[in-house]
Amino acid sequence: MITTLHMVLRIGLATALGAVIGMERERSERAAGLRTHAMVALGAAAFMLASAYGFKGVLGTPAVVLDPSRVAAQIVTGIGFLGAGAIILQREVVRGLTTAASIWVVAAIGMAVGGGLYALAVSATALTLVVLAGLKIVEDRWLRRRRSASLDLRMDPGAVSVEEVRSWIEEQDIKVEQVRIVPGGPGAGDDLHIVLSRPAARKAAALLDRLRGRAGVREIDLRGA
């Protein structure tokens, strides 16, 4: 029979491992951060301990059979509802899938600690950090750059609004991912830095023609198309 101290150490380790992953999500300013991941790991470990050791008193009773996996199966199913809460649909773009996946993995880590599989839990935590932090660098540097383009515009003061520029771009069936405004000095117009989903060559050419013919647009620089 597992001791009370051993149980406390297990849920403590699970909480710590979940918090480590939560810190990475917190650093990235995601909806589910340090406390959420720590609580998920803690809860999963507690459920595993309760499932494995919480019903010893009824063993030996006629027609009673202990199945330690029954609660674990429900954790795997139930954690999906919490993960779904981290997924957001914003302007036809789905966000939060990575955070939802990290919550799912943290539940598995908590279950592993609750079951006494410490090497599995620690190695899963390390690999999760590699995926979240390490592969993000690769994604940003190599993959995302190829999927997006940047458009820099310099405009006359008060000649064109940001919404007008956005509408011109979206009329060409190109998605606007980010808009950054750099205010000009006195008497100078604003500079717009716009991140676009990487357009096809035909759409990029049509967009340049559209912008070139607009009054108030002085300079155009489209990169990555």
PyMOL CGO cylinders between C-alpha atoms (Angstrom):
from pymol import cmd
from pymol.cgo import CYLINDER

trace = [
    CYLINDER, 0.00, 0.00, 0.00, 1.36, 3.42, -0.93, 0.3, 1, 1, 1, 1, 1, 1,
    CYLINDER, 1.36, 3.42, -0.93, 2.07, 5.78, 1.95, 0.3, 1, 1, 1, 1, 1, 1,
    CYLINDER, 2.07, 5.78, 1.95, 0.50, 9.20, 2.43, 0.3, 1, 1, 1, 1, 1, 1,
    CYLINDER, 0.50, 9.20, 2.43, 3.89, 10.89, 2.02, 0.3, 1, 1, 1, 1, 1, 1,
    CYLINDER, 3.89, 10.89, 2.02, 4.44, 9.09, -1.26, 0.3, 1, 1, 1, 1, 1, 1,
    CYLINDER, 4.44, 9.09, -1.26, 1.06, 10.28, -2.51, 0.3, 1, 1, 1, 1, 1, 1,
    CYLINDER, 1.06, 10.28, -2.51, 1.87, 13.88, -1.58, 0.3, 1, 1, 1, 1, 1, 1,
    CYLINDER, 1.87, 13.88, -1.58, 5.22, 13.64, -3.33, 0.3, 1, 1, 1, 1, 1, 1,
    CYLINDER, 5.22, 13.64, -3.33, 3.56, 12.30, -6.47, 0.3, 1, 1, 1, 1, 1, 1,
    CYLINDER, 3.56, 12.30, -6.47, 1.00, 15.07, -6.75, 0.3, 1, 1, 1, 1, 1, 1,
    CYLINDER, 1.00, 15.07, -6.75, 3.71, 17.60, -5.92, 0.3, 1, 1, 1, 1, 1, 1,
    CYLINDER, 3.71, 17.60, -5.92, 5.91, 16.34, -8.75, 0.3, 1, 1, 1, 1, 1, 1,
    CYLINDER, 5.91, 16.34, -8.75, 2.96, 16.32, -11.14, 0.3, 1, 1, 1, 1, 1, 1,
    CYLINDER, 2.96, 16.32, -11.14, 2.13, 19.92, -10.20, 0.3, 1, 1, 1, 1, 1, 1,
    CYLINDER, 2.13, 19.92, -10.20, 5.74, 20.99, -10.72, 0.3, 1, 1, 1, 1, 1, 1,
    CYLINDER, 5.74, 20.99, -10.72, 6.01, 19.33, -14.14, 0.3, 1, 1, 1, 1, 1, 1,
    CYLINDER, 6.01, 19.33, -14.14, 2.72, 20.85, -15.25, 0.3, 1, 1, 1, 1, 1, 1,
    CYLINDER, 2.72, 20.85, -15.25, 3.88, 24.27, -14.02, 0.3, 1, 1, 1, 1, 1, 1,
    CYLINDER, 3.88, 24.27, -14.02, 7.07, 24.01, -16.07, 0.3, 1, 1, 1, 1, 1, 1,
    CYLINDER, 7.07, 24.01, -16.07, 5.06, 23.59, -19.26, 0.3, 1, 1, 1, 1, 1, 1,
    CYLINDER, 5.06, 23.59, -19.26, 2.59, 26.24, -18.11, 0.3, 1, 1, 1, 1, 1, 1,
    CYLINDER, 2.59, 26.24, -18.11, 5.44, 28.74, -17.73, 0.3, 1, 1, 1, 1, 1, 1,
    CYLINDER, 5.44, 28.74, -17.73, 6.27, 28.37, -21.39, 0.3, 1, 1, 1, 1, 1, 1,
    CYLINDER, 6.27, 28.37, -21.39, 2.63, 28.97, -22.33, 0.3, 1, 1, 1, 1, 1, 1,
    CYLINDER, 2.63, 28.97, -22.33, 2.49, 31.92, -19.91, 0.3, 1, 1, 1, 1, 1, 1,
    CYLINDER, 2.49, 31.92, -19.91, 5.58, 33.41, -21.52, 0.3, 1, 1, 1, 1, 1, 1,
    CYLINDER, 5.58, 33.41, -21.52, 3.84, 33.20, -24.88, 0.3, 1, 1, 1, 1, 1, 1,
    CYLINDER, 3.84, 33.20, -24.88, 0.80, 34.96, -23.35, 0.3, 1, 1, 1, 1, 1, 1,
    CYLINDER, 0.80, 34.96, -23.35, -1.61, 32.11, -24.08, 0.3, 1, 1, 1, 1, 1, 1,
    CYLINDER, -1.61, 32.11, -24.08, -5.05, 31.76, -22.53, 0.3, 1, 1, 1, 1, 1, 1,
    CYLINDER, -5.05, 31.76, -22.53, -4.07, 28.69, -20.52, 0.3, 1, 1, 1, 1, 1, 1,
    CYLINDER, -4.07, 28.69, -20.52, -0.87, 29.39, -18.61, 0.3, 1, 1, 1, 1, 1, 1,
    CYLINDER, -0.87, 29.39, -18.61, 1.00, 28.47, -15.46, 0.3, 1, 1, 1, 1, 1, 1,
    CYLINDER, 1.00, 28.47, -15.46, -1.89, 27.85, -13.08, 0.3, 1, 1, 1, 1, 1, 1,
    CYLINDER, -1.89, 27.85, -13.08, -4.07, 26.01, -15.60, 0.3, 1, 1, 1, 1, 1, 1,
    CYLINDER, -4.07, 26.01, -15.60, -1.36, 23.54, -16.60, 0.3, 1, 1, 1, 1, 1, 1,
    CYLINDER, -1.36, 23.54, -16.60, -0.29, 22.98, -12.99, 0.3, 1, 1, 1, 1, 1, 1,
    CYLINDER, -0.29, 22.98, -12.99, -3.88, 22.29, -11.95, 0.3, 1, 1, 1, 1, 1, 1,
    CYLINDER, -3.88, 22.29, -11.95, -4.49, 19.89, -14.85, 0.3, 1, 1, 1, 1, 1, 1,
    CYLINDER, -4.49, 19.89, -14.85, -1.40, 17.85, -13.97, 0.3, 1, 1, 1, 1, 1, 1,
    CYLINDER, -1.40, 17.85, -13.97, -2.29, 17.89, -10.27, 0.3, 1, 1, 1, 1, 1, 1,
    CYLINDER, -2.29, 17.89, -10.27, -5.86, 16.79, -10.96, 0.3, 1, 1, 1, 1, 1, 1,
    CYLINDER, -5.86, 16.79, -10.96, -4.82, 14.02, -13.31, 0.3, 1, 1, 1, 1, 1, 1,
    CYLINDER, -4.82, 14.02, -13.31, -2.32, 12.66, -10.78, 0.3, 1, 1, 1, 1, 1, 1,
    CYLINDER, -2.32, 12.66, -10.78, -4.89, 12.82, -7.98, 0.3, 1, 1, 1, 1, 1, 1,
    CYLINDER, -4.89, 12.82, -7.98, -7.44, 10.96, -10.11, 0.3, 1, 1, 1, 1, 1, 1,
    CYLINDER, -7.44, 10.96, -10.11, -4.89, 8.25, -10.91, 0.3, 1, 1, 1, 1, 1, 1,
    CYLINDER, -4.89, 8.25, -10.91, -4.01, 7.82, -7.24, 0.3, 1, 1, 1, 1, 1, 1,
    CYLINDER, -4.01, 7.82, -7.24, -7.67, 7.68, -6.27, 0.3, 1, 1, 1, 1, 1, 1,
    CYLINDER, -7.67, 7.68, -6.27, -8.35, 5.17, -9.02, 0.3, 1, 1, 1, 1, 1, 1,
    CYLINDER, -8.35, 5.17, -9.02, -5.43, 2.92, -8.10, 0.3, 1, 1, 1, 1, 1, 1,
    CYLINDER, -5.43, 2.92, -8.10, -5.52, 3.12, -4.30, 0.3, 1, 1, 1, 1, 1, 1,
    CYLINDER, -5.52, 3.12, -4.30, -8.80, 4.71, -3.25, 0.3, 1, 1, 1, 1, 1, 1,
    CYLINDER, -8.80, 4.71, -3.25, -10.93, 1.58, -3.24, 0.3, 1, 1, 1, 1, 1, 1,
    CYLINDER, -10.93, 1.58, -3.24, -8.77, -0.87, -1.34, 0.3, 1, 1, 1, 1, 1, 1,
    CYLINDER, -8.77, -0.87, -1.34, -11.38, -1.08, 1.39, 0.3, 1, 1, 1, 1, 1, 1,
    CYLINDER, -11.38, -1.08, 1.39, -13.92, -2.80, -0.84, 0.3, 1, 1, 1, 1, 1, 1,
    CYLINDER, -13.92, -2.80, -0.84, -11.54, -5.38, -2.30, 0.3, 1, 1, 1, 1, 1, 1,
    CYLINDER, -11.54, -5.38, -2.30, -12.44, -8.88, -1.26, 0.3, 1, 1, 1, 1, 1, 1,
    CYLINDER, -12.44, -8.88, -1.26, -16.12, -8.04, -1.23, 0.3, 1, 1, 1, 1, 1, 1,
    CYLINDER, -16.12, -8.04, -1.23, -18.10, -10.52, -3.32, 0.3, 1, 1, 1, 1, 1, 1,
    CYLINDER, -18.10, -10.52, -3.32, -18.65, -9.39, -6.94, 0.3, 1, 1, 1, 1, 1, 1,
    CYLINDER, -18.65, -9.39, -6.94, -16.28, -6.40, -6.55, 0.3, 1, 1, 1, 1, 1, 1,
    CYLINDER, -16.28, -6.40, -6.55, -13.32, -6.22, -8.94, 0.3, 1, 1, 1, 1, 1, 1,
    CYLINDER, -13.32, -6.22, -8.94, -10.82, -3.33, -9.00, 0.3, 1, 1, 1, 1, 1, 1,
    CYLINDER, -10.82, -3.33, -9.00, -10.06, -1.85, -12.42, 0.3, 1, 1, 1, 1, 1, 1,
    CYLINDER, -10.06, -1.85, -12.42, -7.40, 0.90, -11.97, 0.3, 1, 1, 1, 1, 1, 1,
    CYLINDER, -7.40, 0.90, -11.97, -7.74, 1.98, -15.60, 0.3, 1, 1, 1, 1, 1, 1,
    CYLINDER, -7.74, 1.98, -15.60, -11.37, 3.07, -15.40, 0.3, 1, 1, 1, 1, 1, 1,
    CYLINDER, -11.37, 3.07, -15.40, -10.67, 6.59, -14.07, 0.3, 1, 1, 1, 1, 1, 1,
    CYLINDER, -10.67, 6.59, -14.07, -7.67, 7.00, -16.40, 0.3, 1, 1, 1, 1, 1, 1,
    CYLINDER, -7.67, 7.00, -16.40, -9.91, 6.38, -19.40, 0.3, 1, 1, 1, 1, 1, 1,
    CYLINDER, -9.91, 6.38, -19.40, -12.30, 9.06, -18.21, 0.3, 1, 1, 1, 1, 1, 1,
    CYLINDER, -12.30, 9.06, -18.21, -9.45, 11.56, -17.79, 0.3, 1, 1, 1, 1, 1, 1,
    CYLINDER, -9.45, 11.56, -17.79, -8.41, 11.06, -21.42, 0.3, 1, 1, 1, 1, 1, 1,
    CYLINDER, -8.41, 11.06, -21.42, -11.98, 11.73, -22.55, 0.3, 1, 1, 1, 1, 1, 1,
    CYLINDER, -11.98, 11.73, -22.55, -12.81, 14.52, -20.14, 0.3, 1, 1, 1, 1, 1, 1,
    CYLINDER, -12.81, 14.52, -20.14, -9.69, 16.61, -20.70, 0.3, 1, 1, 1, 1, 1, 1,
    CYLINDER, -9.69, 16.61, -20.70, -10.90, 17.26, -24.25, 0.3, 1, 1, 1, 1, 1, 1,
    CYLINDER, -10.90, 17.26, -24.25, -13.61, 19.56, -22.92, 0.3, 1, 1, 1, 1, 1, 1,
    CYLINDER, -13.61, 19.56, -22.92, -11.04, 21.71, -21.13, 0.3, 1, 1, 1, 1, 1, 1,
    CYLINDER, -11.04, 21.71, -21.13, -8.80, 21.78, -24.19, 0.3, 1, 1, 1, 1, 1, 1,
    CYLINDER, -8.80, 21.78, -24.19, -11.71, 22.86, -26.37, 0.3, 1, 1, 1, 1, 1, 1,
    CYLINDER, -11.71, 22.86, -26.37, -12.09, 25.94, -24.18, 0.3, 1, 1, 1, 1, 1, 1,
    CYLINDER, -12.09, 25.94, -24.18, -8.61, 27.10, -25.22, 0.3, 1, 1, 1, 1, 1, 1,
    CYLINDER, -8.61, 27.10, -25.22, -9.46, 27.02, -28.94, 0.3, 1, 1, 1, 1, 1, 1,
    CYLINDER, -9.46, 27.02, -28.94, -10.67, 30.29, -30.43, 0.3, 1, 1, 1, 1, 1, 1,
    CYLINDER, -10.67, 30.29, -30.43, -12.03, 31.04, -33.90, 0.3, 1, 1, 1, 1, 1, 1,
    CYLINDER, -12.03, 31.04, -33.90, -11.06, 34.60, -34.80, 0.3, 1, 1, 1, 1, 1, 1,
    CYLINDER, -11.06, 34.60, -34.80, -11.66, 36.07, -38.25, 0.3, 1, 1, 1, 1, 1, 1,
    CYLINDER, -11.66, 36.07, -38.25, -11.75, 32.60, -39.81, 0.3, 1, 1, 1, 1, 1, 1,
    CYLINDER, -11.75, 32.60, -39.81, -8.42, 31.71, -38.16, 0.3, 1, 1, 1, 1, 1, 1,
    CYLINDER, -8.42, 31.71, -38.16, -8.30, 28.96, -35.53, 0.3, 1, 1, 1, 1, 1, 1,
    CYLINDER, -8.30, 28.96, -35.53, -6.08, 29.79, -32.56, 0.3, 1, 1, 1, 1, 1, 1,
    CYLINDER, -6.08, 29.79, -32.56, -5.25, 27.88, -29.40, 0.3, 1, 1, 1, 1, 1, 1,
    CYLINDER, -5.25, 27.88, -29.40, -4.75, 24.40, -30.85, 0.3, 1, 1, 1, 1, 1, 1,
    CYLINDER, -4.75, 24.40, -30.85, -1.21, 24.18, -29.51, 0.3, 1, 1, 1, 1, 1, 1,
    CYLINDER, -1.21, 24.18, -29.51, -2.31, 25.25, -26.03, 0.3, 1, 1, 1, 1, 1, 1,
    CYLINDER, -2.31, 25.25, -26.03, -5.16, 22.71, -26.13, 0.3, 1, 1, 1, 1, 1, 1,
    CYLINDER, -5.16, 22.71, -26.13, -2.65, 20.03, -27.10, 0.3, 1, 1, 1, 1, 1, 1,
    CYLINDER, -2.65, 20.03, -27.10, -0.32, 21.06, -24.26, 0.3, 1, 1, 1, 1, 1, 1,
    CYLINDER, -0.32, 21.06, -24.26, -3.20, 20.72, -21.78, 0.3, 1, 1, 1, 1, 1, 1,
    CYLINDER, -3.20, 20.72, -21.78, -3.84, 17.22, -23.14, 0.3, 1, 1, 1, 1, 1, 1,
    CYLINDER, -3.84, 17.22, -23.14, -0.17, 16.28, -22.75, 0.3, 1, 1, 1, 1, 1, 1,
    CYLINDER, -0.17, 16.28, -22.75, 0.00, 17.75, -19.23, 0.3, 1, 1, 1, 1, 1, 1,
    CYLINDER, 0.00, 17.75, -19.23, -2.91, 15.50, -18.25, 0.3, 1, 1, 1, 1, 1, 1,
    CYLINDER, -2.91, 15.50, -18.25, -0.94, 12.51, -19.52, 0.3, 1, 1, 1, 1, 1, 1,
    CYLINDER, -0.94, 12.51, -19.52, 2.09, 13.66, -17.53, 0.3, 1, 1, 1, 1, 1, 1,
    CYLINDER, 2.09, 13.66, -17.53, -0.02, 13.92, -14.39, 0.3, 1, 1, 1, 1, 1, 1,
    CYLINDER, -0.02, 13.92, -14.39, -1.42, 10.47, -15.00, 0.3, 1, 1, 1, 1, 1, 1,
    CYLINDER, -1.42, 10.47, -15.00, 2.08, 9.06, -15.46, 0.3, 1, 1, 1, 1, 1, 1,
    CYLINDER, 2.08, 9.06, -15.46, 3.26, 10.56, -12.17, 0.3, 1, 1, 1, 1, 1, 1,
    CYLINDER, 3.26, 10.56, -12.17, 0.13, 9.33, -10.40, 0.3, 1, 1, 1, 1, 1, 1,
    CYLINDER, 0.13, 9.33, -10.40, 0.87, 5.85, -11.71, 0.3, 1, 1, 1, 1, 1, 1,
    CYLINDER, 0.87, 5.85, -11.71, 4.49, 5.99, -10.54, 0.3, 1, 1, 1, 1, 1, 1,
    CYLINDER, 4.49, 5.99, -10.54, 6.00, 6.22, -14.02, 0.3, 1, 1, 1, 1, 1, 1,
    CYLINDER, 6.00, 6.22, -14.02, 8.44, 8.99, -13.16, 0.3, 1, 1, 1, 1, 1, 1,
    CYLINDER, 8.44, 8.99, -13.16, 10.87, 8.51, -16.06, 0.3, 1, 1, 1, 1, 1, 1,
    CYLINDER, 10.87, 8.51, -16.06, 7.98, 8.67, -18.52, 0.3, 1, 1, 1, 1, 1, 1,
    CYLINDER, 7.98, 8.67, -18.52, 6.61, 11.83, -16.90, 0.3, 1, 1, 1, 1, 1, 1,
    CYLINDER, 6.61, 11.83, -16.90, 9.95, 13.67, -16.82, 0.3, 1, 1, 1, 1, 1, 1,
    CYLINDER, 9.95, 13.67, -16.82, 10.90, 12.69, -20.37, 0.3, 1, 1, 1, 1, 1, 1,
    CYLINDER, 10.90, 12.69, -20.37, 7.45, 13.69, -21.64, 0.3, 1, 1, 1, 1, 1, 1,
    CYLINDER, 7.45, 13.69, -21.64, 7.85, 17.08, -19.94, 0.3, 1, 1, 1, 1, 1, 1,
    CYLINDER, 7.85, 17.08, -19.94, 11.26, 17.61, -21.53, 0.3, 1, 1, 1, 1, 1, 1,
    CYLINDER, 11.26, 17.61, -21.53, 10.02, 16.63, -24.99, 0.3, 1, 1, 1, 1, 1, 1,
    CYLINDER, 10.02, 16.63, -24.99, 6.97, 18.88, -24.61, 0.3, 1, 1, 1, 1, 1, 1,
    CYLINDER, 6.97, 18.88, -24.61, 9.22, 21.85, -23.86, 0.3, 1, 1, 1, 1, 1, 1,
    CYLINDER, 9.22, 21.85, -23.86, 11.34, 21.01, -26.89, 0.3, 1, 1, 1, 1, 1, 1,
    CYLINDER, 11.34, 21.01, -26.89, 8.23, 20.98, -29.08, 0.3, 1, 1, 1, 1, 1, 1,
    CYLINDER, 8.23, 20.98, -29.08, 6.71, 24.15, -27.64, 0.3, 1, 1, 1, 1, 1, 1,
    CYLINDER, 6.71, 24.15, -27.64, 9.85, 26.28, -27.40, 0.3, 1, 1, 1, 1, 1, 1,
    CYLINDER, 9.85, 26.28, -27.40, 12.40, 24.67, -29.71, 0.3, 1, 1, 1, 1, 1, 1,
    CYLINDER, 12.40, 24.67, -29.71, 10.20, 23.85, -32.66, 0.3, 1, 1, 1, 1, 1, 1,
    CYLINDER, 10.20, 23.85, -32.66, 8.54, 27.28, -32.44, 0.3, 1, 1, 1, 1, 1, 1,
    CYLINDER, 8.54, 27.28, -32.44, 11.87, 28.83, -33.40, 0.3, 1, 1, 1, 1, 1, 1,
    CYLINDER, 11.87, 28.83, -33.40, 12.09, 26.50, -36.41, 0.3, 1, 1, 1, 1, 1, 1,
    CYLINDER, 12.09, 26.50, -36.41, 8.48, 27.24, -37.34, 0.3, 1, 1, 1, 1, 1, 1,
    CYLINDER, 8.48, 27.24, -37.34, 8.91, 31.01, -37.09, 0.3, 1, 1, 1, 1, 1, 1,
    CYLINDER, 8.91, 31.01, -37.09, 12.22, 31.05, -38.92, 0.3, 1, 1, 1, 1, 1, 1,
    CYLINDER, 12.22, 31.05, -38.92, 11.55, 28.61, -41.75, 0.3, 1, 1, 1, 1, 1, 1,
    CYLINDER, 11.55, 28.61, -41.75, 7.90, 27.64, -42.10, 0.3, 1, 1, 1, 1, 1, 1,
    CYLINDER, 7.90, 27.64, -42.10, 5.85, 30.68, -41.12, 0.3, 1, 1, 1, 1, 1, 1,
    CYLINDER, 5.85, 30.68, -41.12, 8.07, 33.01, -43.11, 0.3, 1, 1, 1, 1, 1, 1,
    CYLINDER, 8.07, 33.01, -43.11, 7.28, 31.01, -46.23, 0.3, 1, 1, 1, 1, 1, 1,
    CYLINDER, 7.28, 31.01, -46.23, 3.56, 31.13, -45.56, 0.3, 1, 1, 1, 1, 1, 1,
    CYLINDER, 3.56, 31.13, -45.56, 3.33, 34.90, -45.11, 0.3, 1, 1, 1, 1, 1, 1,
    CYLINDER, 3.33, 34.90, -45.11, 4.27, 38.11, -46.87, 0.3, 1, 1, 1, 1, 1, 1,
    CYLINDER, 4.27, 38.11, -46.87, 4.74, 41.67, -45.68, 0.3, 1, 1, 1, 1, 1, 1,
    CYLINDER, 4.74, 41.67, -45.68, 3.37, 44.84, -47.23, 0.3, 1, 1, 1, 1, 1, 1,
    CYLINDER, 3.37, 44.84, -47.23, 4.81, 48.24, -46.30, 0.3, 1, 1, 1, 1, 1, 1,
    CYLINDER, 4.81, 48.24, -46.30, 2.92, 51.37, -47.32, 0.3, 1, 1, 1, 1, 1, 1,
    CYLINDER, 2.92, 51.37, -47.32, 3.79, 55.04, -46.90, 0.3, 1, 1, 1, 1, 1, 1,
    CYLINDER, 3.79, 55.04, -46.90, 0.78, 57.32, -47.24, 0.3, 1, 1, 1, 1, 1, 1,
    CYLINDER, 0.78, 57.32, -47.24, -0.01, 61.02, -47.36, 0.3, 1, 1, 1, 1, 1, 1,
    CYLINDER, -0.01, 61.02, -47.36, -1.36, 62.53, -44.11, 0.3, 1, 1, 1, 1, 1, 1,
    CYLINDER, -1.36, 62.53, -44.11, -5.07, 61.74, -43.69, 0.3, 1, 1, 1, 1, 1, 1,
    CYLINDER, -5.07, 61.74, -43.69, -5.44, 60.53, -47.27, 0.3, 1, 1, 1, 1, 1, 1,
    CYLINDER, -5.44, 60.53, -47.27, -6.29, 56.87, -46.62, 0.3, 1, 1, 1, 1, 1, 1,
    CYLINDER, -6.29, 56.87, -46.62, -7.64, 55.04, -43.56, 0.3, 1, 1, 1, 1, 1, 1,
    CYLINDER, -7.64, 55.04, -43.56, -6.43, 51.68, -42.34, 0.3, 1, 1, 1, 1, 1, 1,
    CYLINDER, -6.43, 51.68, -42.34, -9.87, 50.16, -43.00, 0.3, 1, 1, 1, 1, 1, 1,
    CYLINDER, -9.87, 50.16, -43.00, -9.72, 51.30, -46.61, 0.3, 1, 1, 1, 1, 1, 1,
    CYLINDER, -9.72, 51.30, -46.61, -6.33, 49.65, -47.07, 0.3, 1, 1, 1, 1, 1, 1,
    CYLINDER, -6.33, 49.65, -47.07, -7.63, 46.47, -45.45, 0.3, 1, 1, 1, 1, 1, 1,
    CYLINDER, -7.63, 46.47, -45.45, -10.65, 46.41, -47.75, 0.3, 1, 1, 1, 1, 1, 1,
    CYLINDER, -10.65, 46.41, -47.75, -8.43, 46.83, -50.83, 0.3, 1, 1, 1, 1, 1, 1,
    CYLINDER, -8.43, 46.83, -50.83, -6.37, 43.83, -49.75, 0.3, 1, 1, 1, 1, 1, 1,
    CYLINDER, -6.37, 43.83, -49.75, -9.31, 41.61, -48.86, 0.3, 1, 1, 1, 1, 1, 1,
    CYLINDER, -9.31, 41.61, -48.86, -10.99, 42.41, -52.19, 0.3, 1, 1, 1, 1, 1, 1,
    CYLINDER, -10.99, 42.41, -52.19, -8.14, 40.45, -53.77, 0.3, 1, 1, 1, 1, 1, 1,
    CYLINDER, -8.14, 40.45, -53.77, -9.01, 37.46, -51.56, 0.3, 1, 1, 1, 1, 1, 1,
    CYLINDER, -9.01, 37.46, -51.56, -5.84, 37.91, -49.45, 0.3, 1, 1, 1, 1, 1, 1,
    CYLINDER, -5.84, 37.91, -49.45, -6.07, 37.55, -45.68, 0.3, 1, 1, 1, 1, 1, 1,
    CYLINDER, -6.07, 37.55, -45.68, -4.66, 40.23, -43.39, 0.3, 1, 1, 1, 1, 1, 1,
    CYLINDER, -4.66, 40.23, -43.39, -2.93, 38.63, -40.40, 0.3, 1, 1, 1, 1, 1, 1,
    CYLINDER, -2.93, 38.63, -40.40, -1.48, 41.69, -38.68, 0.3, 1, 1, 1, 1, 1, 1,
    CYLINDER, -1.48, 41.69, -38.68, -1.42, 45.47, -39.10, 0.3, 1, 1, 1, 1, 1, 1,
    CYLINDER, -1.42, 45.47, -39.10, 1.16, 47.74, -37.45, 0.3, 1, 1, 1, 1, 1, 1,
    CYLINDER, 1.16, 47.74, -37.45, 0.95, 51.54, -37.73, 0.3, 1, 1, 1, 1, 1, 1,
    CYLINDER, 0.95, 51.54, -37.73, 4.10, 53.67, -37.46, 0.3, 1, 1, 1, 1, 1, 1,
    CYLINDER, 4.10, 53.67, -37.46, 3.01, 57.31, -37.00, 0.3, 1, 1, 1, 1, 1, 1,
    CYLINDER, 3.01, 57.31, -37.00, 4.93, 59.81, -39.10, 0.3, 1, 1, 1, 1, 1, 1,
    CYLINDER, 4.93, 59.81, -39.10, 6.35, 63.10, -37.89, 0.3, 1, 1, 1, 1, 1, 1,
    CYLINDER, 6.35, 63.10, -37.89, 4.63, 66.50, -38.19, 0.3, 1, 1, 1, 1, 1, 1,
    CYLINDER, 4.63, 66.50, -38.19, 3.23, 66.89, -41.67, 0.3, 1, 1, 1, 1, 1, 1,
    CYLINDER, 3.23, 66.89, -41.67, 4.19, 63.34, -42.63, 0.3, 1, 1, 1, 1, 1, 1,
    CYLINDER, 4.19, 63.34, -42.63, 1.89, 60.44, -43.27, 0.3, 1, 1, 1, 1, 1, 1,
    CYLINDER, 1.89, 60.44, -43.27, 1.72, 57.16, -41.38, 0.3, 1, 1, 1, 1, 1, 1,
    CYLINDER, 1.72, 57.16, -41.38, 3.61, 54.04, -42.40, 0.3, 1, 1, 1, 1, 1, 1,
    CYLINDER, 3.61, 54.04, -42.40, 1.69, 50.75, -42.42, 0.3, 1, 1, 1, 1, 1, 1,
    CYLINDER, 1.69, 50.75, -42.42, 3.36, 47.39, -41.93, 0.3, 1, 1, 1, 1, 1, 1,
    CYLINDER, 3.36, 47.39, -41.93, 0.91, 44.64, -42.86, 0.3, 1, 1, 1, 1, 1, 1,
    CYLINDER, 0.91, 44.64, -42.86, 1.48, 40.89, -42.58, 0.3, 1, 1, 1, 1, 1, 1,
    CYLINDER, 1.48, 40.89, -42.58, -0.48, 38.91, -45.16, 0.3, 1, 1, 1, 1, 1, 1,
    CYLINDER, -0.48, 38.91, -45.16, -1.13, 35.27, -45.82, 0.3, 1, 1, 1, 1, 1, 1,
    CYLINDER, -1.13, 35.27, -45.82, 1.28, 34.55, -48.64, 0.3, 1, 1, 1, 1, 1, 1,
    CYLINDER, 1.28, 34.55, -48.64, -0.63, 35.45, -51.82, 0.3, 1, 1, 1, 1, 1, 1,
    CYLINDER, -0.63, 35.45, -51.82, -0.34, 33.71, -55.16, 0.3, 1, 1, 1, 1, 1, 1,
    CYLINDER, -0.34, 33.71, -55.16, 1.65, 35.60, -57.79, 0.3, 1, 1, 1, 1, 1, 1,
    CYLINDER, 1.65, 35.60, -57.79, -1.52, 36.56, -59.67, 0.3, 1, 1, 1, 1, 1, 1,
    CYLINDER, -1.52, 36.56, -59.67, -3.19, 37.95, -56.56, 0.3, 1, 1, 1, 1, 1, 1,
    CYLINDER, -3.19, 37.95, -56.56, -0.02, 39.81, -55.55, 0.3, 1, 1, 1, 1, 1, 1,
    CYLINDER, -0.02, 39.81, -55.55, 0.18, 41.47, -58.95, 0.3, 1, 1, 1, 1, 1, 1,
    CYLINDER, 0.18, 41.47, -58.95, -3.49, 42.46, -58.79, 0.3, 1, 1, 1, 1, 1, 1,
    CYLINDER, -3.49, 42.46, -58.79, -2.98, 43.92, -55.32, 0.3, 1, 1, 1, 1, 1, 1,
    CYLINDER, -2.98, 43.92, -55.32, 0.00, 46.00, -56.45, 0.3, 1, 1, 1, 1, 1, 1,
    CYLINDER, 0.00, 46.00, -56.45, -1.97, 47.34, -59.40, 0.3, 1, 1, 1, 1, 1, 1,
    CYLINDER, -1.97, 47.34, -59.40, -4.82, 48.23, -57.08, 0.3, 1, 1, 1, 1, 1, 1,
    CYLINDER, -4.82, 48.23, -57.08, -2.60, 50.06, -54.61, 0.3, 1, 1, 1, 1, 1, 1,
    CYLINDER, -2.60, 50.06, -54.61, -0.55, 51.78, -57.29, 0.3, 1, 1, 1, 1, 1, 1,
    CYLINDER, -0.55, 51.78, -57.29, -3.63, 53.47, -58.66, 0.3, 1, 1, 1, 1, 1, 1,
    CYLINDER, -3.63, 53.47, -58.66, -4.81, 54.87, -55.33, 0.3, 1, 1, 1, 1, 1, 1,
    CYLINDER, -4.81, 54.87, -55.33, -4.35, 58.52, -54.42, 0.3, 1, 1, 1, 1, 1, 1,
    CYLINDER, -4.35, 58.52, -54.42, -2.54, 59.09, -51.15, 0.3, 1, 1, 1, 1, 1, 1,
    CYLINDER, -2.54, 59.09, -51.15, -0.32, 56.00, -51.39, 0.3, 1, 1, 1, 1, 1, 1,
    CYLINDER, -0.32, 56.00, -51.39, 3.24, 57.19, -51.94, 0.3, 1, 1, 1, 1, 1, 1,
    CYLINDER, 3.24, 57.19, -51.94, 5.42, 54.09, -51.50, 0.3, 1, 1, 1, 1, 1, 1,
    CYLINDER, 5.42, 54.09, -51.50, 4.65, 50.36, -51.77, 0.3, 1, 1, 1, 1, 1, 1,
    CYLINDER, 4.65, 50.36, -51.77, 6.92, 47.49, -50.75, 0.3, 1, 1, 1, 1, 1, 1,
    CYLINDER, 6.92, 47.49, -50.75, 5.60, 43.92, -50.98, 0.3, 1, 1, 1, 1, 1, 1,
    CYLINDER, 5.60, 43.92, -50.98, 7.93, 41.18, -49.78, 0.3, 1, 1, 1, 1, 1, 1,
    CYLINDER, 7.93, 41.18, -49.78, 7.62, 37.43, -49.64, 0.3, 1, 1, 1, 1, 1, 1,
    CYLINDER, 7.62, 37.43, -49.64, 4.97, 37.15, -52.36, 0.3, 1, 1, 1, 1, 1, 1,
]
cmd.load_cgo(trace, "trace")
